Amino acid sequence: MNISYKWLKDHIDIDKKPEELSLILTNVGLEVEVLDVVQSIPGGLEGLVIGEVKSCEQHPNADKLKVTTVDVGQPELLNIVCGAPNVAVGQKVIVATVGSTVHPTSGEPFKINKSKIRGEVSEGMLCGEDEVGLGNSHAGIVELPSDAGVGTLVKDFYQIEDDYRYEIGLTPNRADAASHLGVARDIAAYFRSEMKQIDLSKFKEVSGVNTEVIVENHSGSPRYSGINISGVKVTESPDWLKERLNVIGIRPINNIVDVTNFILHDLGQPLHAFDQDKIAGNKITVRQAKQDEIFVTLDGVERKLSAEDLVIADAEKPMCIAGVFGGANSGVSESTTNIFLESAYFNAVSVRKTAKRHHLKTDSSFRYERGTDPNITVNALKKAAILIQEIAGGEITSNITDIYPAVINPFAFNVNYHNVRKLIGQDIPNEEIKSIIVALGIGIEKESADSIDVLVPAYRVDVTREVDVIEEVLRIYGYNNVALKPQIKSSLNTSEKPDKEVVLNQLADLLIANGFREILSNSLTKLDYVNDEATAVRLCNPLSSDLDTMRQNMLFSALTAVSYNQKRRNSDLKVFEIGKTYSIDGEGYKEKQHLAIAISGKLEVEQWNNSKQSVNFYNLKAVVDLILKRLKIEGLQLEDAPTDHFAYGLSYMKGTKPLVTFGAVSDVSLSKADVDGQVFFADFDWDQILKIIRKNVIKFKEVSKFPAVKRDLSLLIDEAVTFKQLETIAHKTERKLLKEVKVFDVYKGDKIPVGKKSYALSFIIEDEEKTLMDKQIDAIVQKLILNFEKEVNAEVRG
């Protein structure tokens, strides 16, 4: 929401600088997100001075140019070449001196430099109104009154003042502050000062022929006011009005529409001007729309209305969606001479639902759906009528129609002074509390030593309870004025550790950083995809046979995503999903959380400098190991994966429970999900993982100052021997200094005996307290060789 600093002064006297007022507004809850300087004339006429033409001679080398000398209040006269036909001796003119920047009405700004024009020196420019942004005329230079002071700044002569625009981040509850009047009320409350009264003395109501108004739905339109104005002339708005609207980012349209926009942003009351001659039967009915009634809105879109929409209709058709948007054929145009001006209070819930239903968001709906002031409609109408008469002519030809059958009363309740102090945590005197409440425009019905009975104006829709008034008192008293206690009391956080959402987000970030994308799948699936029909959770009233069962595994959710992408020529996938599976056991329904990972297609995007390698089991295992390493889970046992859904694979076990199962998906499962090619899948038991990492302890360890040493061994071993066995033997042999064991080559074939294979292993050895000597390293390697020979009958290859 945009607010003008100068406009605020219409409602309250302000002696604070714009920057100071910005801090005050933020402190009282109207957070100023941006403060901008706004110039009514581009460039603000900076650098321009008033001069007097002392001489004017024909340019010796150009028929259409004159050579002048100009007095600008400096010791020496300026020589200026001018092409204006009306330049003459004795004129008071606008002079752009050397170094100043000129901002024309159209075109880009340009800087004035000392130059030679057809051989004559020119030390500035005599300006026309279009050359400095004062207008559009290009007939010649501007001729100022003879009493204009030489050397006076042009911006001072024209009394040009910069305005300031506050961009306020208005919270949804502060509908009362969605106008200059509303913001001024908060400023007045802060300073405990008086506001200026709205001057309606020029309004003269007359008796005449009113447009007939019938309100059929009083709950949708609790108050409806209107007035007829005849003989208006629709034209461009005066400069002051266009300037006001431009400052806050509203595009001027014409004088009638601009007045309604002005009142909206001035008082917070939306208005709508109808062309009276287009109102069929000169009759307005506020009614519910007919179901699927066709209505063309101001933007030219044909819309089908709902029976829940409130419309303003004439005797034949809807003219406006109440509180939301006007119609294309009933608004003000250049040919309009008679208008019916509407000022109403519409039900906030009704307007909000209608606006959302039709995907419309307007300045009017923004205010109506948050709650406007039901008691300002007539005053807003009067102020608008005065302005229209002043800038568009015409006369009021009817008295004010005001249909307000059930007056909306102030919110009445009791406020206890002790409760104010208790909730704020500050010892505020009763009189100060009372003065703040009164300054906020809240009435006092009755008062005692301990409390007051308050009457909160209807426009404060967010202040309906004692605690709301206390919040208002604190807002104006100032959060920064509440003293901090020397002792702070707080409750201990007893939430379960680790925070599973934090851990999930960390792993999601890890996977995304490694090229994976997260998918979200429906928990409903088909019966064909379950592991065990006897324990499946079936739906009583499924939407379809493909969505009749709660999923028992994460595999087919991943395969469905793979199939969907393959059919759209996107076969290279790395995806993960965090989700739940569902089943029934002897104790009832059971939910388990899982982390599922699937990869398929090519390992990398095909490019000229990389191979077209397809993903394989070891690519998936690397990701699984990365996750376990990130979670600091160690000491797991490896077993072959069950063959229910896997062609081959492994399971990392913690005791008798599988922590993660991964491998190549079987052809049967691929066929069920209509997937082509290989897919590698991993399924983590997330509930089990959380139990394990709960015991993790984070320890700080200084980076070693001493270098690590790498040694390699090539071993000839039986085919049945696994790397895991070799790794276990190595760490048992040297528990302290051996940091890591890796396999970097596996070979079977020529020159290798049948039933044997060759493993090339690397060992990282490091002492964190001193530099290792060759003698120590050789001793460790010899022990490794000895234990490999002893445990798995290994032979060291040369």
C-alpha positions in Angstrom: 0.0 0.0 0.0 1.4 3.4 -1.0 0.9 6.5 1.1 1.9 10.1 0.2 3.6 12.3 2.8 2.0 15.5 1.4 -1.4 13.9 1.2 -1.2 12.9 4.9 -1.0 16.6 5.7 -4.5 17.0 4.5 -5.6 15.1 7.7 -3.0 16.0 10.3 -0.3 18.7 10.8 3.1 16.9 10.6 6.3 18.6 11.7 8.5 15.5 11.4 10.8 14.9 8.4 9.7 12.1 6.1 12.5 9.8 7.3 11.5 10.4 11.0 7.9 9.7 10.2 8.9 6.5 8.5 10.4 5.1 11.7 7.3 6.2 13.7 5.0 4.4 11.3 7.1 1.2 11.6 7.1 1.5 15.4 3.3 1.7 15.5 2.9 -1.4 13.4 2.6 0.1 9.9 5.9 -1.2 8.6 7.5 1.1 6.0 9.2 -1.2 3.5 10.3 1.5 1.1 10.6 5.3 1.3 10.9 7.0 -2.1 11.3 10.6 -3.2 8.7 11.4 -5.8 9.1 14.5 -8.1 6.0 16.0 -9.5 8.1 17.3 -12.4 10.8 14.9 -13.6 14.1 16.4 -12.5 12.4 18.8 -10.1 13.6 21.8 -12.3 17.0 21.4 -10.6 19.8 23.6 -12.0 17.4 26.0 -13.7 17.4 29.7 -12.9 15.5 32.8 -14.0 17.3 35.1 -16.3 16.7 38.4 -18.2 17.5 38.8 -21.9 19.8 41.9 -22.1 20.6 41.8 -25.8 19.3 39.8 -28.8 21.1 39.9 -32.2 20.8 37.9 -35.4 23.2 35.0 -35.6 25.8 36.0 -38.3 25.9 32.4 -39.7 22.3 31.2 -39.3 19.0 32.8 -40.3 16.9 31.1 -37.7 19.2 31.6 -34.7 19.7 34.6 -32.4 22.7 35.4 -30.2 21.7 36.7 -26.8 23.3 37.9 -23.6 21.4 36.9 -20.5 21.7 38.1 -16.9 21.3 35.2 -14.4 22.4 37.1 -11.3 26.1 36.3 -11.8 28.9 38.9 -12.2 29.1 38.3 -15.9 26.4 38.0 -18.6 26.0 34.6 -20.3 26.3 34.3 -24.1 23.5 32.0 -25.3 22.5 31.0 -28.8 18.7 30.5 -29.1 16.5 29.3 -31.9 13.1 30.3 -30.4 11.1 32.7 -32.5 9.7 34.6 -29.6 13.0 35.5 -27.8 13.3 39.3 -27.2 15.2 41.9 -25.1 13.7 42.4 -21.6 12.1 39.0 -21.3 12.3 37.0 -18.1 13.2 33.5 -19.1 14.1 30.0 -17.8 17.8 29.4 -18.2 19.6 26.0 -18.1 23.1 26.8 -17.2 26.2 24.8 -18.1 26.4 21.6 -16.0 22.7 21.3 -15.4 20.6 18.4 -16.6 17.4 19.1 -18.5 14.4 16.7 -18.3 12.1 17.1 -21.3 8.4 16.1 -21.3 9.2 13.4 -23.7 12.6 11.9 -24.5 15.7 11.3 -22.4 17.3 13.8 -20.1 20.5 15.6 -21.4 23.2 17.7 -19.9 23.9 21.3 -20.9 27.5 21.9 -22.0 29.4 25.0 -23.2 29.6 24.7 -26.9 29.9 26.6 -30.2 26.9 26.8 -32.4 27.7 27.9 -36.0 30.8 29.6 -34.7 29.2 31.4 -31.7 29.8 30.4 -28.1 26.7 29.3 -26.2 26.9 29.1 -22.4 23.5 27.6 -21.7 20.0 27.2 -23.1 16.8 29.3 -23.0 14.0 26.7 -22.3 10.6 26.0 -23.6 8.0 24.4 -21.4 8.3 21.0 -23.2 12.1 21.1 -22.7 11.9 21.2 -18.9 8.8 19.1 -18.3 6.4 22.0 -17.6 4.1 21.1 -20.5 3.8 20.0 -24.1 4.1 23.3 -26.0 7.0 23.7 -28.4 6.0 27.2 -29.7 8.9 28.9 -28.1 10.7 29.7 -24.8 8.7 30.3 -21.6 8.1 34.0 -20.9 7.9 34.6 -17.2 6.2 37.6 -15.5 8.2 40.8 -15.4 8.4 40.7 -11.6 10.2 37.3 -11.6 13.5 37.8 -9.7 16.7 37.4 -11.7 18.8 34.5 -10.3 15.9 32.9 -8.5 15.7 29.1 -8.8 12.9 28.1 -11.1 11.8 25.4 -8.7 11.3 28.1 -6.0 9.4 30.3 -8.5 7.0 27.4 -9.4 7.0 26.3 -5.7 7.9 22.8 -6.7 8.1 20.5 -3.7 9.2 16.9 -3.7 6.8 14.4 -2.2 7.7 11.2 -0.4 6.0 7.8 -1.0 5.8 5.3 1.8 5.3 1.7 0.7 3.7 0.1 3.7 3.5 -3.6 4.3 -0.1 -3.6 5.6 -1.0 -6.7 7.7 -4.4 -8.3 6.9 -6.0 -7.2 10.2 -5.3 -3.5 9.6 -8.1 -2.7 7.1 -8.7 0.5 9.0 -5.2 1.8 7.9 -5.8 1.1 4.2 -6.1 4.9 3.4 -4.4 8.2 4.2 -7.1 8.9 6.8 -6.4 5.6 8.5 -2.6 6.1 8.6 -3.2 9.7 9.9 -5.3 8.3 12.7 -2.3 6.2 13.9 0.0 9.2 13.7 -2.5 11.3 15.7 -2.7 8.5 18.3 1.1 8.4 18.5 1.5 12.1 19.1 -1.8 12.4 21.0 -2.7 15.2 18.6 -5.9 16.3 16.9 -6.8 15.5 13.4 -8.2 17.9 10.8 -12.0 17.5 10.3 -13.3 16.6 6.8 -14.7 19.9 5.4 -18.1 19.2 4.0 -19.5 22.7 4.3 -19.8 23.2 0.5 -22.1 20.2 0.1 -25.7 21.4 -0.6 -28.3 18.7 -0.8 -31.3 19.3 -2.9 -34.7 17.7 -3.5 -35.0 16.0 -6.9 -35.7 12.8 -8.7 -33.6 10.0 -7.2 -32.6 6.9 -9.0 -34.8 4.3 -7.3 -32.7 1.9 -5.1 -34.0 -1.5 -3.8 -31.8 -3.6 -1.6 -33.0 -7.2 -1.6 -30.1 -8.7 0.4 -29.4 -6.6 3.5 -26.9 -9.2 4.9 -24.8 -8.8 1.7 -25.3 -5.0 1.7 -26.0 -3.7 5.2 -25.7 -0.1 4.0 -26.2 1.4 0.5 -25.9 5.1 -0.2 -26.1 7.0 -3.4 -26.7 10.4 -5.1 -27.4 11.8 -8.5 -25.2 14.5 -10.2 -26.3 15.9 -13.5 -24.6 18.0 -16.1 -21.0 16.9 -15.6 -18.3 17.1 -18.2 -16.0 14.2 -18.4 -12.5 15.4 -19.2 -8.9 15.2 -18.0 -8.4 15.8 -14.2 -6.6 18.9 -12.9 -2.9 18.7 -12.3 -3.2 18.5 -8.5 -5.4 15.5 -8.7 -3.3 13.7 -11.3 -0.2 14.5 -9.1 -1.8 13.0 -6.0 -2.7 9.7 -7.8 0.6 9.5 -9.7 2.6 9.7 -6.4 0.9 6.6 -5.1 1.1 4.7 -8.4 -2.5 5.2 -9.6 -2.9 6.0 -13.3 -5.3 9.0 -13.9 -8.2 8.1 -16.2 -10.7 11.0 -16.2 -12.0 13.5 -13.7 -15.0 11.4 -12.5 -13.1 8.1 -12.1 -10.1 9.9 -10.6 -12.3 11.4 -7.9 -13.6 7.9 -6.9 -10.0 6.7 -6.8 -9.0 9.7 -4.7 -11.7 9.1 -2.1 -10.8 5.4 -2.0 -7.2 6.2 -1.1 -8.1 9.3 1.0 -10.9 7.9 3.2 -10.7 4.2 2.5 -14.2 4.1 1.1 -14.7 2.5 -2.3 -17.1 4.4 -4.6 -18.5 3.6 -8.0 -19.9 6.0 -10.6 -22.6 4.7 -13.0 -23.7 6.5 -16.1 -27.2 7.4 -15.1 -28.5 7.4 -18.6 -27.4 3.7 -19.0 -29.4 2.6 -15.9 -32.5 0.8 -17.4 -35.7 2.1 -15.8 -33.6 4.5 -13.6 -33.8 1.8 -11.0 -31.0 0.0 -9.1 -31.5 -3.3 -7.3 -28.9 -4.9 -5.0 -29.6 -8.6 -5.4 -28.1 -12.0 -5.7 -27.0 -13.0 -9.2 -28.9 -15.7 -11.1 -27.0 -18.9 -11.5 -24.8 -18.8 -14.7 -26.0 -15.2 -15.4 -23.7 -13.7 -18.1 -21.9 -10.5 -17.2 -19.2 -8.7 -19.0 -16.8 -6.9 -16.7 -14.8 -3.7 -17.2 -11.8 -5.7 -18.6 -14.0 -7.0 -21.4 -14.1 -10.6 -20.0 -17.5 -12.4 -20.2 -18.1 -14.2 -16.9 -20.7 -16.6 -15.6 -22.0 -15.5 -12.2 -22.8 -17.7 -9.3 -26.0 -17.5 -7.3 -23.8 -16.6 -4.4 -22.5 -13.4 -6.0 -24.0 -10.1 -5.0 -24.6 -7.7 -8.0 -25.8 -4.2 -8.5 -28.4 -4.4 -11.3 -30.8 -2.1 -13.2 -34.2 -3.1 -14.3 -32.8 -5.4 -17.0 -29.3 -6.6 -16.2 -26.3 -6.6 -13.8 -24.2 -3.5 -13.9 -21.5 -4.3 -11.3 -20.3 -7.2 -9.2 -20.8 -5.6 -5.8 -17.6 -4.5 -4.1 -15.4 -6.2 -6.7 -15.6 -5.0 -10.4 -17.7 -2.8 -12.6 -19.4 -3.7 -15.8 -18.2 -2.8 -19.3 -21.4 -1.1 -20.3 -22.5 0.9 -17.3 -19.4 3.0 -16.3 -18.5 6.5 -17.1 -17.3 7.5 -20.6 -16.4 10.7 -22.4 -20.1 11.1 -23.4 -21.4 10.8 -19.9 -23.3 13.8 -18.5 -25.3 12.4 -15.7 -24.0 10.0 -13.0 -25.3 8.0 -10.1 -22.6 7.8 -7.4 -22.6 4.7 -5.2 -21.1 4.5 -1.7 -21.9 1.2 0.1 -20.8 -1.1 2.8 -20.8 -4.7 1.6 -20.4 -7.9 3.6 -16.7 -8.8 3.8 -17.1 -12.6 3.5 -19.4 -12.2 0.5 -16.9 -10.0 -1.3 -14.0 -12.2 -0.5 -15.7 -15.3 -1.8 -16.8 -13.6 -5.0 -13.4 -12.1 -5.7 -11.7 -15.5 -5.3 -14.4 -17.3 -7.3 -13.8 -15.0 -10.3 -10.0 -14.6 -9.7 -10.4 -10.8 -9.4 -8.4 -8.6 -7.1 -9.1 -4.9 -7.1 -8.5 -1.9 -4.8 -12.1 -2.0 -3.8 -12.3 -5.8 -3.1 -9.0 -5.5 -1.1 -10.7 -3.1 1.3 -14.2 -4.6 1.3 -13.0 -8.1 2.0 -11.0 -6.9 5.0 -13.8 -4.7 6.4 -14.6 -1.0 5.7 -16.2 1.6 7.8 -20.0 1.3 7.6 -20.5 4.8 9.1 -18.4 6.8 6.5 -20.4 6.0 3.4 -22.4 9.3 3.4 -19.5 11.5 4.3 -17.4 9.9 1.5 -20.3 10.5 -0.9 -20.5 14.2 0.1 -16.8 14.8 -0.3 -16.8 13.1 -3.7 -19.8 15.2 -4.8 -18.1 18.4 -3.8 -15.0 17.4 -5.8 -16.9 16.4 -8.8 -18.8 19.7 -8.8 -15.5 21.6 -8.6 -13.6 19.8 -11.4 -16.4 18.4 -13.6 -19.2 20.9 -13.2 -22.7 19.7 -12.9 -25.1 19.9 -10.0 -26.6 17.7 -7.4 -30.1 16.8 -8.5 -31.3 14.5 -5.7 -31.1 14.1 -2.0 -28.9 11.3 -0.6 -30.3 7.8 -0.8 -29.2 6.0 2.4 -30.6 2.5 3.1 -29.2 1.4 6.5 -31.9 -0.7 8.2 -29.8 -2.2 11.0 -27.2 0.3 12.4 -23.9 -1.4 13.1 -23.0 -0.4 16.6 -19.5 -0.1 18.2 -17.9 -3.1 19.8 -18.6 -2.8 23.6 -16.6 -4.6 26.3 -14.6 -4.0 29.5 -10.9 -3.4 29.7 -9.1 -4.0 33.0 -6.1 -1.8 33.8 -4.4 -4.7 35.7 -4.7 -7.0 32.7 -3.1 -4.3 30.4 -0.1 -4.1 32.7 0.1 -7.9 33.1 0.1 -8.7 29.4 2.4 -5.9 28.4 4.8 -6.5 31.3 5.2 -2.8 32.0 3.9 -0.7 34.8 1.9 1.9 32.8 -0.2 4.4 34.7 -4.0 4.2 34.3 -4.1 7.7 32.9 -1.6 6.9 30.2 -3.5 3.8 29.2 -6.7 5.8 29.1 -5.1 8.6 27.0 -3.8 6.0 24.4 -7.2 4.4 24.2 -8.9 7.8 23.6 -6.2 8.8 21.1 -7.0 5.7 19.1 -10.6 6.9 18.6 -12.0 4.4 21.0 -14.9 5.8 23.1 -15.3 5.4 26.9 -18.8 4.5 28.0 -18.1 4.1 31.7 -15.0 4.2 34.0 -14.1 2.9 37.4 -10.9 2.9 39.4 -9.9 -0.5 38.0 -11.3 -0.6 34.5 -13.2 1.1 31.7 -16.0 0.1 29.4 -15.0 0.9 25.9 -16.8 1.5 22.6 -14.6 0.5 19.7 -15.6 2.1 16.3 -17.0 -0.4 13.8 -14.2 0.3 11.3 -11.8 -1.5 13.8 -12.9 -4.9 12.8 -9.8 -6.5 14.4 -10.5 -5.0 17.9 -13.4 -6.9 19.5 -11.9 -8.2 22.8 -10.0 -6.8 25.7 -6.8 -8.4 24.5 -7.1 -6.6 21.2 -7.3 -3.2 23.0 -4.2 -4.2 25.0 -2.4 -4.9 21.8 -3.4 -1.5 20.5 -2.2 0.2 23.7 1.2 -1.6 23.4 1.5 -0.6 19.7 1.1 3.1 20.5 3.0 2.9 23.8 5.9 1.4 21.9 7.5 -2.0 21.9 10.8 -0.3 22.4 9.6 1.3 25.6 8.9 -2.0 27.3 11.9 -2.6 29.7 13.6 -6.0 29.5 13.6 -7.9 32.7 16.9 -8.9 34.3 15.6 -12.4 34.4 14.1 -14.2 31.5 11.9 -17.2 32.1 11.4 -19.7 29.4 10.1 -23.3 29.0 12.5 -26.1 28.1 12.1 -27.5 24.7 11.1 -31.1 25.1 10.7 -32.0 21.5 12.1 -35.3 20.4 15.6 -35.4 19.1 16.7 -35.6 16.4 14.2 -33.4 14.6 13.1 -35.6 11.8 12.1 -32.7 9.6 15.6 -31.2 9.9 17.3 -34.5 9.1 15.0 -35.0 6.1 15.7 -31.6 4.8 19.5 -32.1 5.2 19.3 -35.4 3.2 17.0 -33.8 0.6 19.6 -31.0 0.1 22.4 -33.6 -0.1 20.5 -35.6 -2.8 19.6 -32.4 -4.8 23.2 -31.3 -4.7 24.1 -34.7 -6.3 21.6 -34.2 -9.2 18.5 -35.8 -7.8 15.0 -34.4 -8.0 12.3 -34.9 -5.4 9.0 -36.4 -6.4 5.7 -36.5 -4.6 3.4 -39.5 -5.3 -0.2 -40.3 -4.5 -0.4 -42.6 -1.5 -3.4 -44.3 -3.2 -2.4 -47.0 -5.7 -3.8 -50.2 -7.3 -4.2 -53.6 -5.6 -1.7 -55.1 -8.2 1.1 -53.1 -6.6 0.8 -54.4 -3.0 3.1 -56.9 -1.3 0.4 -58.8 0.5 -3.3 -58.5 -0.2 -4.2 -59.8 3.3 -2.6 -56.9 5.0 -3.5 -54.2 2.4 -5.5 -51.2 3.4 -8.5 -51.0 1.0 -10.7 -48.0 0.4 -14.5 -48.3 0.9 -15.5 -45.9 -1.8 -12.5 -45.6 -4.2 -12.5 -43.0 -7.0 -11.3 -45.7 -9.4 -9.8 -49.2 -9.5 -6.4 -47.6 -9.9 -6.8 -45.8 -6.6 -8.4 -48.3 -4.4 -5.6 -49.3 -2.1 -3.1 -47.5 0.2 0.4 -48.3 -1.0 2.4 -50.9 0.8 5.7 -50.1 -0.8 7.5 -47.1 -2.3 8.8 -49.0 -5.3 5.8 -48.7 -7.6 5.4 -45.0 -6.8 8.9 -44.5 -8.1 8.3 -46.8 -11.1 5.1 -44.9 -12.0 7.2 -41.7 -12.1 9.8 -43.4 -14.3 7.2 -44.7 -16.7 5.5 -41.3 -16.9 8.8 -39.7 -17.8 9.9 -42.4 -20.2 6.7 -41.9 -22.2 7.7 -38.2 -22.5 11.2 -39.0 -23.8 12.9 -38.3 -20.5 14.6 -41.6 -19.6 17.6 -40.3 -17.7 16.3 -40.0 -14.1 17.6 -39.6 -10.6 14.7 -39.2 -8.2 13.9 -39.6 -4.6 10.7 -39.5 -2.5 10.0 -39.2 1.2 6.7 -40.9 2.0 4.8 -43.4 4.0 3.5 -47.0 3.4 0.4 -48.4 5.0 -0.7 -51.9 6.1 -2.8 -53.8 8.7 -1.4 -56.0 11.3 -2.8 -57.7 14.4 -2.8 -54.4 16.3 -4.6 -52.3 13.7 -3.4 -49.9 11.0 0.3 -49.3 10.7 2.3 -46.5 9.0 6.0 -46.5 8.2 8.1 -43.7 6.7 10.6 -44.4 4.0 13.2 -42.6 1.9 13.1 -44.1 -1.6 15.7 -43.5 -4.4 15.5 -44.6 -8.1 17.9 -44.1 -10.9 17.6 -45.1 -14.6 18.9 -44.3 -18.0 22.3 -42.6 -18.6 24.6 -41.6 -15.8 25.2 -38.2 -17.3 23.7 -36.0 -19.9 25.2 -36.9 -23.3 28.0 -34.5 -24.4 30.9 -34.7 -26.7 33.4 -35.0 -23.8 31.8 -37.7 -21.7 30.9 -41.3 -22.2 27.4 -42.6 -22.7 27.6 -44.8 -19.7 24.3 -46.2 -18.3 23.6 -46.2 -14.5 24.5 -49.4 -12.7 24.2 -51.0 -9.3 27.4 -49.4 -8.0 26.2 -45.9 -8.8 23.2 -46.6 -6.6 25.4 -48.1 -3.9 27.6 -45.0 -3.9 24.5 -42.9 -3.1 23.4 -45.3 -0.4 26.8 -45.2 1.2 26.9 -41.4 0.9 23.6 -41.1 2.8 24.8 -43.6 5.6 28.1 -41.7 5.9 26.2 -38.4 6.2 24.1 -39.9 8.9 27.2 -41.3 10.6 25.7 -44.9 10.6 28.5 -47.5 10.8 28.9 -51.2 11.7 26.2 -52.6 9.4 26.1 -56.1 8.1 25.5 -56.9 4.4 23.1 -59.5 3.2 21.5 -60.4 -0.2 18.3 -58.5 -0.8 15.0 -60.5 -0.9 13.9 -61.3 -4.4 10.3 -60.1 -4.1 11.0 -57.1 -6.3 14.7 -57.2 -7.0 16.6 -59.2 -9.6 19.7 -58.8 -7.4 20.7 -56.5 -4.6 21.9 -56.0 -1.1 20.5 -55.1 2.3 22.4 -53.2 5.0 21.3 -54.9 8.3 21.3 -53.5 11.8 21.0 -56.7 13.8 18.1 -58.6 12.3 16.3 -55.6 10.8 17.1 -54.3 7.2 18.0 -50.6 7.4 18.2 -50.1 3.6 17.5 -52.5 0.7 18.8 -51.7 -2.8 19.4 -53.3 -6.1 18.2 -53.8 -9.7 14.4 -54.0 -10.0 13.1 -57.3 -11.3 11.6 -57.6 -14.8 8.3 -58.6 -13.3 8.0 -55.4 -11.4 9.2 -53.3 -14.3 6.6 -54.9 -16.6 3.8 -54.3 -14.1 4.6 -50.5 -14.1 5.2 -50.4 -17.9 8.8 -49.4 -17.6 11.5 -50.0 -20.2 15.1 -50.7 -19.4 16.8 -51.1 -16.0 15.9 -49.2 -12.9 17.9 -49.3 -9.7 16.0 -48.7 -6.5 16.8 -48.2 -2.8 14.4 -48.2 0.1 15.4 -46.8 3.5 13.5 -47.7 6.6 13.3 -44.1 7.9 11.8 -44.9 11.3 14.6 -47.3 12.0 17.2 -44.7 10.9 15.8 -42.1 13.3 16.2 -44.5 16.2 19.8 -45.2 15.3 20.9 -41.6 14.8 19.3 -40.6 18.0 22.4 -42.0 19.7 24.8 -40.1 17.6 27.2 -37.8 19.4 28.8 -34.9 17.6 32.4 -34.5 18.6 34.9 -31.8 17.5 38.1 -33.1 16.1 41.0 -31.0 15.0 42.4 -31.5 11.5 45.6 -33.5 11.7 48.8 -31.5 11.3 50.7 -34.6 10.1 50.5 -36.1 6.6 48.7 -39.3 5.7 50.4 -42.1 3.8 49.0 -44.3 1.1 50.1 -47.9 0.4 48.7 -50.3 -2.2 48.4 -54.1 -2.2 47.4 -56.4 -5.0 45.8 -59.6 -3.6 44.9 -62.9 -5.2 41.9 -64.3 -3.4 39.0 -66.8 -3.7 36.0 -65.6 -5.7 33.8 -66.1 -2.6 35.8 -63.5 -0.5 34.2 -60.1 -0.4 35.7 -56.7 0.0 33.8 -56.3 3.3 35.7 -59.3 4.7 39.0 -57.7 3.7 38.1 -54.4 5.1 37.1 -55.9 8.5 40.4 -57.8 8.7 42.4 -54.7 7.9 40.7 -52.6 10.6 41.2 -55.5 13.2 44.8 -55.6 12.3 45.5 -51.9 12.8 42.7 -50.1 14.8 44.5 -46.8 15.5 46.5 -45.7 12.5 44.5 -47.3 9.6 42.0 -44.6 8.5 40.5 -46.0 5.3 40.5 -49.0 3.0 39.5 -48.8 -0.7 39.3 -51.2 -3.6 40.5 -49.5 -6.8 40.6 -52.5 -9.2 39.0 -56.0 -9.6 40.3 -58.4 -12.2 39.3 -61.9 -13.4 40.5 -63.7 -16.5 43.8 -64.3 -18.2 46.6 -65.4 -16.0 44.3 -65.6 -13.0 43.6 -69.2 -11.8 40.0 -70.6 -12.0 38.0 -69.8 -8.9 40.3 -66.8 -8.1 40.1 -63.0 -8.5 42.5 -60.1 -8.1 41.7 -57.2 -5.7 43.9 -54.0 -5.7 43.5 -52.3 -2.3 44.7 -48.9 -1.1 45.3 -48.2 2.6 45.3 -44.7 4.1 47.6 -44.7 7.2 47.9 -41.7 9.5 49.2 -40.8 13.0 47.5 -37.7 14.3 50.3 -37.0 16.9 53.5 -37.4 14.8 54.9 -38.1 11.3 55.0 -41.8 10.4 58.4 -43.3 9.7 59.0 -45.8 6.9 59.8 -48.5 9.5 56.4 -48.1 11.2 54.5 -48.1 7.8 56.3 -51.2 6.6 55.5 -53.0 9.8 51.8 -52.3 9.5 51.8 -53.4 5.8 53.5 -56.7 6.8 50.9 -57.3 9.5 48.1 -56.7 7.0 49.7 -59.2 4.5 50.1 -61.8 7.3 46.5 -61.6 8.4 45.1 -61.6 4.9 47.1 -64.8 4.2 45.9 -66.3 7.5 42.2 -65.3 7.4 41.3 -65.7 3.7 44.3 -67.5 2.2 45.3 -64.4 0.2 48.4 -64.2 -1.9 50.3 -61.0 -2.6 50.8 -60.4 -6.3 54.0 -58.9 -7.5 
